[in-house]
Amino acid sequence: ADGRAGTRNFVGILASVNCSATVCHAIADAANRTLLPRYPGIDGFVPIVHGQGCGMSATGDGMMVLHRTLAGYARHPNFGGVLMVGLGCEVNQLTLYGQKGVAAGKRHFNIQEAGGSRKSVEKALVVLAEIAEEVGKLQREPIPVSEIVVGLQCGGSDGMYGITANPALGAAVDILAGVGGIGILSETTEIYGAEHLLAYRAATPEIAAKLDGYVKWWEDHVAKHGASIDNNPSPGNKRGGLTTILEKSLGAVAKGGQTPLNGVFGYAEKVTGHGLVFMDTPGYDPVSATG
């Protein structure tokens, strides 16, 4: 946690690499079984795993996005504490996070130095008990609505969502923005063809230009792979009544209501400010929501 208001008090077990994911699951299972009953102030021990961290360049956009994403989870306000677990030989070394202040003190270790999977679980339970002693004492308290951050996500889109659920979400975002909260719209490939509606509401020309830049990046990216953003609607979307990406996009932007667009952020960047903002993400739901 980084001082922002959270709605949960989880403790996370964060894998630096896919190779430590199974151990992170084992640690979470053991902690939920043995520690959670002793700390009713904690909502659960949650494994945070992924399929990256090795077999990739140590530099470049891929590693930069991975660092941003994992650091975002480590600092997420819904995690009172986080333990990072690596394998030891991966490209995405834990020391990189220690240098950034994300994995501090005893709250990170790797499996190879711990002596294997079983010993890693045993070691993790000791560290998690220490974390639980700290964060388990936290008490829930009222917060102003201005501290609420809501991520907006489409899923299973059909011909009705643009005139029912999404406009209702948009109305809620308008209310939230009006009192200083944040609504985050995303899925760049699913606002394609309707991005001008958001750009028109941008608070500054720079914000509009940044949004346009991300749309153009996706156009170039899919063109390099011989594809087109126009083929986005899935078979399920089409069965539900959507026929083109333009129809889908008009429904997607409805989640943003009518409030001004106050910011545009790269994938997994920390969102600041207030009101409606946009984050550049793919349209694939799990990846979009992760950012």
C-alpha positions in Angstrom: 0.0 0.0 0.0 1.2 3.5 -0.7 -1.1 5.6 1.5 -4.1 5.7 -0.8 -7.5 4.5 0.5 -8.3 0.9 -0.1 -11.5 -1.2 0.2 -9.8 -4.4 1.2 -6.9 -5.5 3.4 -5.2 -8.3 1.5 -1.7 -9.6 1.9 -0.1 -10.4 -1.5 2.4 -13.0 -2.4 3.9 -11.6 -5.6 5.9 -13.7 -8.1 8.8 -12.1 -9.9 8.7 -14.8 -12.6 6.4 -17.5 -13.8 8.8 -20.1 -12.3 7.9 -19.0 -8.8 4.2 -19.0 -9.4 3.5 -22.5 -8.1 5.3 -21.8 -4.9 3.4 -18.5 -4.5 0.1 -20.4 -4.8 1.4 -22.9 -2.2 2.4 -20.1 0.2 -1.0 -18.5 -0.2 -2.8 -21.8 0.5 -0.8 -22.4 3.6 -1.2 -18.9 4.9 -5.0 -18.9 4.4 -5.1 -22.2 6.2 -2.8 -21.5 9.1 -2.5 -17.7 9.5 -5.8 -16.2 8.3 -7.9 -17.6 11.2 -5.6 -15.8 13.6 -6.0 -12.4 11.9 -9.6 -11.5 11.3 -8.6 -8.0 10.2 -7.0 -9.5 7.1 -9.3 -10.3 4.1 -7.0 -13.0 2.8 -3.6 -14.0 1.4 -3.6 -13.7 -2.3 -1.0 -15.1 -4.9 -0.2 -12.6 -7.6 1.3 -14.6 -10.5 2.0 -14.1 -14.2 3.7 -15.8 -17.1 6.6 -13.4 -17.6 9.9 -12.6 -15.9 12.4 -14.7 -17.9 13.1 -15.7 -21.5 12.8 -12.0 -22.3 15.1 -9.0 -22.7 16.3 -7.4 -19.4 15.7 -4.0 -21.1 13.2 -2.5 -23.4 9.4 -1.9 -23.3 8.5 -5.4 -22.3 10.5 -5.4 -19.1 9.5 -1.8 -18.3 5.8 -2.6 -18.5 6.4 -5.7 -16.3 8.2 -3.6 -13.7 5.4 -1.0 -13.7 2.7 -3.7 -13.4 4.3 -5.6 -10.6 5.3 -2.5 -8.7 1.7 -1.3 -9.1 0.4 -4.4 -7.4 3.0 -4.1 -4.6 1.9 -0.6 -3.9 -1.8 -1.2 -4.4 -3.9 0.2 -1.6 -5.9 -3.0 -1.3 -2.8 -4.9 -0.2 -1.8 -4.0 3.3 1.5 -5.8 2.7 3.2 -7.8 -0.1 5.9 -10.5 0.0 7.8 -10.9 -3.3 9.1 -14.4 -4.2 11.6 -15.1 -7.1 13.3 -18.2 -8.3 16.8 -16.8 -8.2 18.1 -17.1 -11.8 15.4 -15.2 -13.6 16.0 -12.1 -15.7 13.5 -10.1 -13.6 15.7 -10.1 -10.5 14.2 -9.1 -7.1 17.1 -6.7 -6.5 15.6 -4.4 -9.2 12.6 -4.0 -7.0 14.6 -3.5 -3.9 16.4 -0.6 -5.6 13.0 1.0 -6.2 11.9 0.5 -2.7 9.2 -1.9 -3.7 10.6 -5.1 -2.1 12.3 -3.8 1.1 13.9 -5.6 4.0 13.0 -9.2 4.6 9.9 -9.0 2.4 11.5 -10.6 -0.6 13.5 -13.8 -1.2 14.2 -16.4 -3.9 13.5 -20.1 -3.9 17.0 -21.2 -4.7 18.5 -19.4 -1.8 15.8 -20.6 0.6 16.6 -24.2 -0.3 13.7 -25.3 -2.5 9.9 -25.1 -2.6 9.1 -26.6 0.8 11.6 -24.5 2.7 10.3 -21.4 0.8 6.8 -22.0 2.0 8.1 -22.4 5.6 10.2 -19.2 5.3 7.3 -17.3 3.7 4.9 -18.2 6.6 7.3 -16.6 9.1 7.6 -13.4 7.1 3.8 -13.3 6.4 3.1 -13.7 10.1 5.2 -10.6 10.8 3.3 -8.7 8.1 0.0 -9.9 9.4 0.9 -8.6 12.9 1.2 -5.1 11.4 -1.6 -4.9 8.9 -4.0 -7.1 10.8 -4.5 -4.3 13.3 -5.8 -1.8 10.7 -9.3 -0.7 11.3 -11.9 0.2 8.6 -13.0 3.8 8.6 -15.2 6.0 6.5 -13.5 7.8 3.6 -14.7 10.6 1.3 -16.1 9.6 -2.0 -13.3 11.7 -3.6 -10.8 8.9 -2.7 -12.6 6.2 -4.7 -11.0 5.0 -7.9 -13.2 2.9 -10.3 -11.9 0.9 -13.2 -14.3 0.5 -16.1 -14.3 -2.7 -18.1 -16.5 -4.1 -20.9 -17.1 -7.8 -21.2 -19.5 -9.9 -23.2 -20.6 -6.9 -25.2 -23.8 -7.1 -27.2 -26.2 -4.9 -29.1 -27.8 -3.6 -25.9 -24.8 -2.6 -23.8 -24.4 0.7 -25.5 -27.9 1.8 -24.5 -28.3 0.1 -21.1 -25.5 -0.9 -18.8 -22.7 1.4 -20.2 -24.7 4.7 -20.1 -25.7 3.8 -16.6 -22.0 3.4 -15.7 -21.3 6.7 -17.5 -23.9 8.5 -15.3 -22.2 7.0 -12.2 -18.8 8.2 -13.5 -20.2 11.7 -14.0 -21.3 11.7 -10.3 -18.0 10.3 -9.1 -16.0 12.8 -11.1 -18.1 15.6 -9.8 -17.0 15.0 -6.3 -13.4 14.4 -7.1 -13.2 10.7 -7.6 -11.5 8.9 -10.5 -13.0 6.8 -13.3 -10.6 4.9 -15.5 -11.6 4.1 -19.1 -9.4 1.7 -21.0 -9.2 -0.8 -23.9 -7.7 1.4 -26.7 -8.6 -1.1 -29.5 -12.3 -1.0 -28.3 -12.7 2.8 -28.5 -11.3 2.7 -32.1 -13.5 4.9 -34.3 -15.0 6.7 -31.4 -11.9 8.1 -29.9 -12.8 11.6 -31.3 -15.7 11.7 -28.9 -13.2 11.4 -26.0 -10.7 13.8 -27.6 -13.4 16.4 -28.0 -13.9 16.4 -24.2 -10.2 16.4 -23.4 -9.3 19.1 -20.8 -6.3 20.2 -22.8 -5.0 19.7 -26.4 -2.0 17.8 -25.0 -4.4 15.2 -23.5 -6.2 14.8 -26.8 -3.0 14.4 -28.7 -1.7 11.8 -26.3 -4.9 9.7 -26.7 -4.6 10.0 -30.5 -1.0 8.9 -30.3 -1.9 5.7 -28.5 -4.6 4.9 -31.1 -2.1 5.4 -33.9 0.4 3.1 -32.1 -2.2 0.4 -32.2 -3.0 1.0 -35.8 0.7 0.6 -36.7 1.1 -2.4 -34.4 -1.7 -4.5 -35.9 -0.7 -3.5 -39.4 2.8 -4.8 -38.8 1.3 -8.2 -38.1 -1.0 -8.1 -41.1 -4.2 -7.5 -39.1 -6.7 -4.7 -38.7 -8.4 -3.3 -35.6 -11.6 -3.5 -37.6 -11.8 -7.3 -37.0 -12.2 -6.8 -33.2 -15.8 -7.9 -32.6 -15.7 -11.5 -31.4 -18.2 -14.2 -32.5 -20.0 -13.6 -29.2 -20.3 -9.9 -29.8 -21.7 -10.6 -33.3 -24.2 -13.1 -31.9 -25.3 -10.4 -29.5 -26.0 -7.9 -32.3 -22.8 -6.0 -32.8 -21.5 -6.0 -36.4 -18.5 -3.6 -36.5 -15.8 -2.2 -34.2 -17.5 1.2 -34.6 -20.7 0.0 -33.1 -18.7 -1.7 -30.3 -16.7 1.5 -29.7 -19.7 3.7 -29.4 -21.0 1.5 -26.6 -17.6 1.3 -24.9 -17.0 5.0 -24.6 -20.5 5.4 -23.1 -18.9 4.1 -19.8 -17.1 7.4 -19.6 -20.3 9.5 -19.3 -20.1 13.1 -20.3 -17.5 14.5 -18.0 -14.2 16.0 -19.4 -11.3 13.7 -20.1 -8.6 14.8 -17.5 -5.7 12.5 -18.3 -4.3 9.8 -20.5 -1.9 7.2 -19.0 0.3 4.4 -20.3 -0.3 0.8 -19.4 0.0 0.2 -15.6 1.1 3.8 -15.0 0.0 5.2 -11.6 -3.1 7.2 -12.2 -3.2 10.7 -10.6 -5.5 13.6 -10.7 -9.3 13.3 -10.6 -12.3 12.8 -12.8 -12.4 10.7 -16.0 -9.0 9.4 -17.3 -8.0 6.9 -20.0 -5.4 4.2 -19.7 -3.9 2.6 -22.8 -4.5 -1.2 -22.7 -5.4 -4.0 -25.1 -9.0 -5.0 -25.5 -8.4 -8.5 -23.9 -10.2 -8.3 -20.6 -7.7 -10.0 -18.2 -4.8 -7.9 -19.6 -6.8 -4.7 -19.6 -8.0 -5.1 -16.0 -4.5 -6.0 -14.8 -3.2 -2.7 -16.0 
